[in-house]
Amino acid sequence: MLNNKTILITGGTGSFGQKFTQMVFEKFKPKKVIIYSRDEFKQSLMKQQFKEYQKDLRFFIGDVRDRERLYRAFYDVDYVIHAAAMKQVPACEYNPFEAIKTNIHGAQNVVDAAIDRGVKKVVALSTDKAVNPINLYGGTKLVSDKLFISANAYSGGEGTRFSVVRYGNVAGSRGSVIPFFKELVEKGEDKLPITDFRMTRFWITLEEGVNLVFKALEESKGGETYISKIPSFKITDLAKAMNPNAILEEVGIREGEKLHEVMITKDDSRMTYEYENHYIIYPHFDWWSSDRHFTNGGKPIEEGFEYNSGTNVEWLDVKELRSLLVQLNMMPLVEAYMGEAAATK
């Protein structure tokens, strides 16, 4: 699929971009992978990390706000993964104009450059926060998603195909609570702060997120939103997995924070189909045709279905969470928690 192809990743020095780059070179033989981002220091670090692939890896300094630079970078590019965004909720709340410039205007620039440069496919990364948004970050990502879906109407019948991949906080990433808990435990803190004891989240790893993008690149026909079928967990169980002896302290939900992650709304259920390992939300536009755009093998989900981490059918318990944390090298390095008594709690 990606053999002898040129792939560009906006925001490519982030956690996703690094994992995507690693997996692309492991699974395929691309002609070129371009990392497009605005931080020269992070690019320098990534260049050292992937020096074995330096012959086929390029680094472009640029911002998605810069339309002309995107036009230059997209020349002769086959596939674009749009991962660049302002993602921190507090930062977006305090700097709303900047969030709009990056997450909305930047998305429009990517759409324009991709169409005009003849890019074959664009996959944009979304977030659960774009679903029924209650903070500015979610609001900007909702608009971004709409721009990419509607872009299929602008690209024409044989033009660029745009699709979206949606997931929540990735386990162990900088936006996840896991590194925060890990740091507290390793410092010897006996209390772990929980914003709300009822809180739940979906569990997805970077590898699973990248594989879903591969799926979208392989089969998307334009306008789809892909969502993985993944388990849920309770934040309290995560804390117990990381330190069975910790005192859990409820500190109150933060501004812009949700109790549960929602990936598919009840209203979206009417256009959602279930596949073996994922869901696809199809657009509801005149230009979308089931004959041309539908992916075979799916079945419509029941109207009124909501894909919610709090009402999910698959759950991870404390023992399973501990095992997954070990696999991710995210278990706190504390001798007291390595004994058999702790492992069976």
Secondary structure by P-SEA (a helix, b strand, c coil): ccccbbbbbcccccaaaaaaaaaaaacccccbbbbbcccaaaaaaaaaaaccccccbbbbbcccccaaaaaaaaccccbbbcccccccaaaaaacaaaaaacaaaaaaaaaaaaaaacccbbbbbbcccccccccaaaaaaaaaaaaaaacccccccccbbbbbbbbcccccccccaaaaaaaaaaacccbbbbccccbbbbbbcaaaaaaaaaaaacccccbbbbbccbbbbbaaaaaaaacccbbbbbcccccccccccccccccccccbbbcccbbbbbbbcccccccccccccccccccccccccccccccccaaaaaaaaaaaccccccccccccccccc
